[in-house]
Amino acid sequence: MIERTLAAKAISLAQKFQVITLTGPRQSGKTTLVRAVFSDLPYVSLEEPDIRQIALTDPRGFLSNYPEGAILDEIQNTPDLFSYIQKLVDENRQIQFILTGSSNFLLMEKISQTLAGRTAVLHLLPFSFVELSPLTQQYESLIFKGQYPRIYDRDIAPTDFYPAYIQTYVERDVRLIKNIGDINAFIQFTRLCAGRIGQLLNYANLASDAGISPNTAKAWLSILESSYILYRLQPYYRNFSKRLVKSPKLYFYDTGVACSLLGLRDESQVNLHYLKGALFENMIINEFIKRSSNRGESRQPYFWRDSHGKEIDCLLVNADTEHPADTEHPADTEHPADTEHPADTEHPADTENPMGEKITPVEIKSGKTLSSSYFENLEYWQSLAGLPGDQGYVVYGGEQSMQTSAGIIISWRQLERIPD
């Protein structure tokens, strides 16, 4: 078993919370993690039809079998159990339940109704670079293989694993969240999303290409997000005096899934693919998300783009309380991808602005050869933010990391050198 970074946080929180909820994509290693960390608790899989039936028809009798608590795997299959667990933990301060599930939407809906304040919620994503260290392969191989545990634990070829994974996901999770009549249309929609990795999201264009309505496209994107297939990276625009783009960008939680949806059959195809740079960018941003989630935090990175096309691929924002991307223009608001909106305020940003935010700008380049051009957008952003010219980072596909007069260039293998 490859040791999971999140294990330490789970152990720590279990000393403070009677209920730990672990969510994440299917096959991300949730069951393996909780069974290893909480080996003293009995394990129950609610995917097994006979067990699930008992839990659904006689929840009190079912839970009475576990007077000290249990690991309840895939608990979204038995949503009524949440209310009974609430009563048990309120009456018995010694009982401990570990809940896992693959559908974030269904889990969080029930938690907000019954277990709010009683459970710590953790998110387990596929392997991080730290967990796979040392990284001996080229990044094109890692992009193609993705980082799901079974690829590595059982030496399964990505071309065997991902098509089956996607089919199982559609047949189980999607139908559990929403009854979609035309599953083939949904799969085609997911493929179209893969073709838009790293691009500004235009709901109308995506819906038109998929042959569905914009409202359906938004609903389907929400399904893909709640089941950890993709996510929308939000723009950061506070405290700048420029007109900024406020549409989100699309990324996938795992590049192996994306490569499969794009029809790639071999890692050599990554090198020649028109989305190579976007896939590399996606993989690096995923690592920053994993670094946060593995610490039990919910902080998400942002990107920044102005009306002239100047862009910073990733902003790591460290603040006690994060602001939403836009309270007036939520992520699912429909507007063209190139729509501009005036900034909220007219004073320049800073790495420590009045809101208490510390911002680390990161540019991401798939090239393997050092180039001074990598710093052009960083220098532009730093001039707007009023920052010294050497406080930005460039992550690139090469091997050497070094300080330059324009900023710090970091090999993709050494992301831990970038603070957040």
Legacy VTK file of the C-alpha trace (Angstrom):
# vtk DataFile Version 3.0
C-alpha trace
ASCII
DATASET POLYDATA
POINTS 420 float
0.000 0.000 0.000
1.295 3.445 -0.944
0.949 5.650 2.126
-1.653 8.363 1.646
-0.847 11.863 2.839
-4.422 12.395 4.002
-4.125 9.577 6.575
-2.469 11.833 9.160
-5.272 14.390 8.955
-7.938 11.678 9.217
-6.323 10.300 12.388
-6.071 13.776 13.894
-9.705 14.682 13.174
-11.010 11.350 14.488
-9.806 12.436 17.929
-12.133 15.445 17.746
-15.112 14.276 15.688
-17.256 11.187 16.215
-18.027 11.069 12.508
-15.482 11.358 9.708
-16.842 11.616 6.177
-14.459 10.779 3.344
-15.554 11.550 -0.176
-13.824 11.499 -3.536
-13.907 9.817 -6.947
-14.576 6.113 -7.294
-11.356 4.105 -7.157
-9.382 6.945 -5.534
-8.464 4.688 -2.606
-11.051 5.691 0.009
-11.823 2.150 1.171
-8.159 1.163 1.347
-7.351 4.280 3.361
-10.104 4.012 5.968
-9.633 0.261 6.461
-5.921 0.814 7.078
-6.298 3.837 9.352
-9.368 2.656 11.303
-8.616 -1.061 11.367
-10.178 -1.426 14.834
-13.641 -0.641 13.470
-15.782 -3.209 11.629
-16.091 -2.585 7.893
-19.445 -2.651 6.094
-19.907 -2.209 2.354
-23.286 -0.725 1.520
-22.717 -1.624 -2.131
-23.611 -5.234 -1.316
-27.321 -5.666 -2.128
-28.253 -7.829 0.866
-26.475 -5.578 3.370
-27.930 -2.480 1.764
-31.447 -3.929 1.917
-31.177 -4.558 5.658
-29.845 -1.034 6.233
-32.724 0.434 4.213
-35.545 -1.591 5.740
-34.363 -1.824 9.357
-31.831 0.971 10.020
-32.079 0.724 13.821
-31.555 -3.019 13.783
-28.701 -2.665 11.294
-26.812 -0.082 13.365
-27.373 -2.043 16.596
-24.825 -4.544 15.270
-22.115 -1.892 15.691
-22.336 -0.538 19.259
-18.880 1.053 19.052
-19.306 2.338 15.499
-18.185 1.152 12.083
-16.810 2.051 8.687
-19.827 2.465 6.403
-18.619 2.391 2.808
-20.579 4.119 -0.005
-23.169 5.428 2.426
-24.921 7.485 -0.237
-26.675 4.207 -1.111
-28.543 4.343 2.220
-29.331 8.029 2.824
-31.789 7.358 5.677
-28.928 6.121 7.880
-27.669 9.663 8.408
-30.545 10.585 10.726
-30.058 7.444 12.834
-26.297 8.040 13.051
-27.010 11.563 14.260
-29.084 10.218 17.139
-26.451 7.622 18.070
-23.533 10.077 18.229
-25.643 12.554 20.218
-26.436 9.867 22.796
-23.036 8.118 22.931
-19.871 10.216 22.916
-17.678 7.110 22.535
-19.143 5.789 19.304
-17.198 6.426 16.057
-18.442 6.243 12.482
-16.321 6.558 9.348
-18.468 7.277 6.297
-17.297 7.126 2.687
-19.004 8.007 -0.560
-18.327 8.721 -4.205
-21.049 11.292 -4.771
-20.207 14.602 -3.187
-23.602 16.129 -3.966
-25.659 13.372 -2.329
-23.356 13.164 0.666
-23.193 16.877 1.349
-26.950 17.256 0.983
-27.548 14.693 3.724
-24.736 16.003 5.903
-26.134 19.528 5.791
-29.518 18.167 6.842
-28.442 15.853 9.667
-24.727 15.849 10.526
-23.691 19.486 10.195
-21.255 20.240 13.012
-20.946 16.568 13.914
-18.685 15.379 11.109
-15.377 16.383 9.602
-15.408 16.141 5.818
-12.290 15.091 3.908
-11.710 14.649 0.187
-9.421 11.977 -1.244
-8.269 12.457 -4.821
-6.050 10.126 -6.897
-2.352 9.859 -6.029
-0.348 13.064 -5.746
3.232 13.502 -6.956
4.406 13.231 -3.340
2.658 9.887 -2.929
4.094 8.559 -6.203
7.621 9.830 -5.470
10.136 9.307 -6.870
8.753 10.333 -10.257
10.974 8.521 -12.718
8.855 8.754 -15.866
8.484 11.679 -18.236
5.452 13.841 -17.613
3.791 12.732 -20.870
3.591 9.228 -19.404
2.077 10.529 -16.170
-0.498 12.579 -18.073
-1.538 9.519 -20.082
-1.559 7.073 -17.179
-3.285 9.417 -14.769
-2.909 8.865 -11.054
-5.633 6.448 -9.994
-4.298 3.884 -7.498
-5.341 0.756 -9.407
-3.220 1.795 -12.384
-0.176 1.472 -10.107
-1.257 -1.148 -7.563
-2.314 -3.696 -10.162
-0.305 -2.543 -13.186
-3.448 -2.078 -15.299
-3.006 -0.476 -18.703
-4.776 2.912 -18.919
-6.487 1.758 -22.121
-8.074 -1.061 -20.094
-8.800 0.863 -16.917
-10.342 4.152 -18.045
-12.981 2.989 -20.564
-14.316 0.573 -17.936
-14.086 3.288 -15.266
-16.050 5.773 -17.377
-18.705 3.200 -18.290
-19.142 2.139 -14.658
-19.297 5.767 -13.549
-22.059 6.529 -16.053
-24.074 3.428 -15.221
-23.865 3.845 -11.434
-23.093 7.353 -10.230
-24.807 9.357 -12.959
-28.037 7.395 -12.733
-27.922 7.703 -8.946
-27.668 11.493 -9.123
-30.074 12.084 -11.986
-32.061 9.939 -14.372
-30.563 10.898 -17.729
-32.491 9.442 -20.626
-29.817 9.607 -23.311
-26.642 8.250 -21.737
-24.783 8.316 -25.074
-25.454 12.047 -25.352
-24.101 12.510 -21.816
-20.898 10.616 -22.675
-20.473 12.700 -25.835
-20.964 15.833 -23.736
-18.211 14.638 -21.367
-15.894 14.112 -24.356
-16.616 17.645 -25.551
-15.664 18.907 -22.083
-12.332 17.056 -22.356
-11.685 18.899 -25.598
-12.080 22.193 -23.725
-9.502 21.591 -20.976
-7.900 24.855 -19.940
-10.337 26.953 -21.985
-12.754 29.609 -20.811
-16.163 28.038 -20.420
-18.849 29.232 -22.813
-22.061 27.446 -21.884
-23.913 28.406 -25.046
-21.190 27.086 -27.367
-20.741 23.891 -25.358
-24.486 23.260 -25.369
-24.716 23.939 -29.100
-21.894 21.499 -29.904
-23.543 18.856 -27.699
-26.993 19.400 -29.192
-28.577 20.226 -25.836
-29.945 23.336 -24.142
-27.682 25.624 -22.097
-29.641 24.725 -18.946
-29.070 21.027 -19.612
-25.352 21.710 -20.146
-25.193 23.450 -16.761
-27.029 20.579 -15.076
-24.737 17.994 -16.658
-21.639 19.966 -15.658
-22.911 19.968 -12.080
-23.266 16.173 -12.232
-19.704 15.807 -13.530
-18.443 18.098 -10.776
-20.341 16.421 -7.940
-18.940 13.023 -8.943
-15.337 14.293 -9.237
-14.890 13.995 -12.991
-14.188 17.658 -13.705
-14.187 21.037 -12.011
-14.522 24.691 -12.909
-11.504 26.792 -11.978
-12.739 30.226 -10.981
-11.124 33.519 -11.990
-9.572 35.874 -9.476
-10.267 39.513 -10.091
-10.322 41.420 -6.806
-8.263 44.545 -6.302
-7.275 45.138 -9.920
-7.988 48.272 -11.936
-8.174 46.388 -15.245
-11.195 44.876 -16.958
-11.066 41.150 -16.334
-12.631 37.990 -17.698
-14.932 36.330 -15.195
-15.792 33.047 -16.921
-14.412 29.861 -15.284
-12.118 27.370 -17.004
-12.660 23.620 -17.307
-10.255 21.020 -15.916
-10.461 17.312 -15.080
-9.618 15.816 -11.692
-7.428 13.254 -13.473
-5.647 13.610 -16.801
-5.880 9.859 -17.462
-9.677 10.154 -17.624
-9.326 13.134 -19.950
-6.877 11.308 -22.241
-9.249 8.367 -22.506
-12.157 10.655 -23.395
-9.947 12.341 -26.004
-9.300 8.946 -27.603
-5.570 8.745 -26.872
-4.317 5.165 -27.087
-0.629 5.611 -26.277
1.491 8.018 -24.235
3.437 8.977 -27.377
0.259 10.657 -28.646
0.368 13.126 -25.751
3.545 14.696 -27.120
1.902 15.552 -30.439
-1.591 16.357 -29.208
-2.940 19.871 -29.607
-3.967 19.824 -25.932
-0.548 18.806 -24.604
0.032 22.168 -22.928
-3.472 22.225 -21.464
-3.123 18.666 -20.145
0.197 19.544 -18.500
-1.388 22.647 -16.983
-4.316 20.528 -15.766
-1.974 18.033 -14.098
-0.029 20.748 -12.271
-3.141 22.577 -11.032
-4.484 19.230 -9.789
-1.381 18.897 -7.624
-2.089 22.198 -5.896
-5.675 21.092 -5.258
-4.449 17.768 -3.826
-1.951 19.539 -1.608
-4.803 21.525 -0.061
-7.267 18.621 0.244
-4.605 16.342 1.754
-4.255 18.874 4.570
-8.002 18.821 5.139
-8.409 22.285 3.606
-10.880 23.417 0.968
-8.830 26.222 -0.573
-8.898 26.216 -4.347
-6.500 27.932 -6.748
-7.673 30.573 -9.186
-6.548 31.904 -12.539
-6.340 35.510 -13.729
-6.998 36.896 -17.209
-7.586 40.418 -18.445
-9.465 41.717 -21.462
-6.252 41.813 -23.525
-5.618 38.099 -23.135
-2.889 38.492 -20.537
-3.194 35.547 -18.180
-1.714 33.907 -15.094
-2.434 30.179 -15.166
-2.667 29.695 -11.412
-2.951 31.957 -8.379
-2.490 30.318 -4.999
-4.486 32.419 -2.563
-3.843 31.942 1.131
-6.433 33.605 3.340
-8.311 32.839 6.533
-11.580 33.331 4.708
-11.775 33.043 0.945
-14.172 35.098 -1.092
-16.409 33.498 -3.714
-15.343 34.014 -7.300
-18.201 36.449 -7.771
-21.368 36.860 -5.748
-23.054 38.704 -8.605
-21.898 36.397 -11.394
-21.915 32.812 -10.050
-20.066 30.041 -11.853
-23.156 28.816 -13.680
-24.255 32.243 -14.900
-24.452 32.209 -18.655
-22.374 34.786 -20.448
-19.952 34.542 -23.376
-16.462 33.371 -22.556
-14.946 36.661 -23.660
-17.340 38.867 -21.710
-15.565 41.548 -19.718
-16.658 43.026 -16.429
-15.174 45.990 -14.615
-13.118 45.075 -11.592
-14.668 45.451 -8.168
-12.164 47.960 -6.824
-9.661 50.433 -8.159
-6.637 49.838 -5.940
-3.778 47.522 -6.922
-3.427 44.042 -5.498
-0.666 42.988 -3.193
0.641 39.704 -1.888
-0.685 40.866 1.479
-3.715 43.012 0.705
-6.216 44.451 3.197
-8.313 41.252 2.994
-5.394 39.320 4.469
-4.735 37.340 1.297
-1.294 36.230 0.228
-1.166 35.545 -3.486
1.422 33.371 -5.210
1.323 33.643 -9.025
2.320 30.543 -11.007
2.719 30.243 -14.773
2.684 26.716 -16.220
4.596 25.793 -19.386
4.908 22.317 -20.881
8.169 23.163 -22.664
11.296 21.391 -21.435
13.789 24.107 -22.369
14.254 27.249 -20.275
13.001 30.419 -21.938
12.855 34.011 -20.732
9.500 34.343 -22.524
7.953 32.173 -19.805
8.016 35.179 -17.476
6.286 37.726 -19.742
2.798 37.386 -18.235
4.221 37.208 -14.713
6.087 40.459 -15.217
2.915 42.095 -16.547
0.840 40.854 -13.601
3.483 41.862 -11.077
3.592 45.387 -12.486
-0.174 45.677 -11.985
0.024 44.176 -8.512
2.922 46.389 -7.479
5.134 43.423 -6.605
8.883 42.924 -6.952
9.787 41.302 -10.248
11.237 38.142 -8.753
8.317 36.851 -6.671
6.560 34.754 -9.296
7.000 31.125 -10.270
7.114 29.276 -13.572
6.516 25.524 -13.531
7.857 23.917 -16.694
8.405 20.480 -18.167
12.178 20.478 -17.692
14.430 19.130 -14.959
16.314 22.119 -13.509
14.970 24.574 -10.942
16.651 27.935 -10.446
16.266 31.538 -9.356
16.376 34.119 -12.166
16.145 37.903 -12.134
12.569 37.599 -13.448
11.401 34.973 -10.963
11.854 31.366 -9.917
11.605 28.557 -12.435
10.568 25.194 -11.001
10.770 21.724 -12.498
7.408 19.950 -12.548
9.022 17.327 -10.301
9.671 19.847 -7.504
6.321 21.553 -6.896
6.879 21.355 -3.125
9.275 24.283 -3.558
6.332 26.578 -4.297
4.743 27.925 -1.084
1.030 28.420 -0.767
LINES 1 421
420 0 1 2 3 4 5 6 7 8 9 10 11 12 13 14 15 16 17 18 19 20 21 22 23 24 25 26 27 28 29 30 31 32 33 34 35 36 37 38 39 40 41 42 43 44 45 46 47 48 49 50 51 52 53 54 55 56 57 58 59 60 61 62 63 64 65 66 67 68 69 70 71 72 73 74 75 76 77 78 79 80 81 82 83 84 85 86 87 88 89 90 91 92 93 94 95 96 97 98 99 100 101 102 103 104 105 106 107 108 109 110 111 112 113 114 115 116 117 118 119 120 121 122 123 124 125 126 127 128 129 130 131 132 133 134 135 136 137 138 139 140 141 142 143 144 145 146 147 148 149 150 151 152 153 154 155 156 157 158 159 160 161 162 163 164 165 166 167 168 169 170 171 172 173 174 175 176 177 178 179 180 181 182 183 184 185 186 187 188 189 190 191 192 193 194 195 196 197 198 199 200 201 202 203 204 205 206 207 208 209 210 211 212 213 214 215 216 217 218 219 220 221 222 223 224 225 226 227 228 229 230 231 232 233 234 235 236 237 238 239 240 241 242 243 244 245 246 247 248 249 250 251 252 253 254 255 256 257 258 259 260 261 262 263 264 265 266 267 268 269 270 271 272 273 274 275 276 277 278 279 280 281 282 283 284 285 286 287 288 289 290 291 292 293 294 295 296 297 298 299 300 301 302 303 304 305 306 307 308 309 310 311 312 313 314 315 316 317 318 319 320 321 322 323 324 325 326 327 328 329 330 331 332 333 334 335 336 337 338 339 340 341 342 343 344 345 346 347 348 349 350 351 352 353 354 355 356 357 358 359 360 361 362 363 364 365 366 367 368 369 370 371 372 373 374 375 376 377 378 379 380 381 382 383 384 385 386 387 388 389 390 391 392 393 394 395 396 397 398 399 400 401 402 403 404 405 406 407 408 409 410 411 412 413 414 415 416 417 418 419
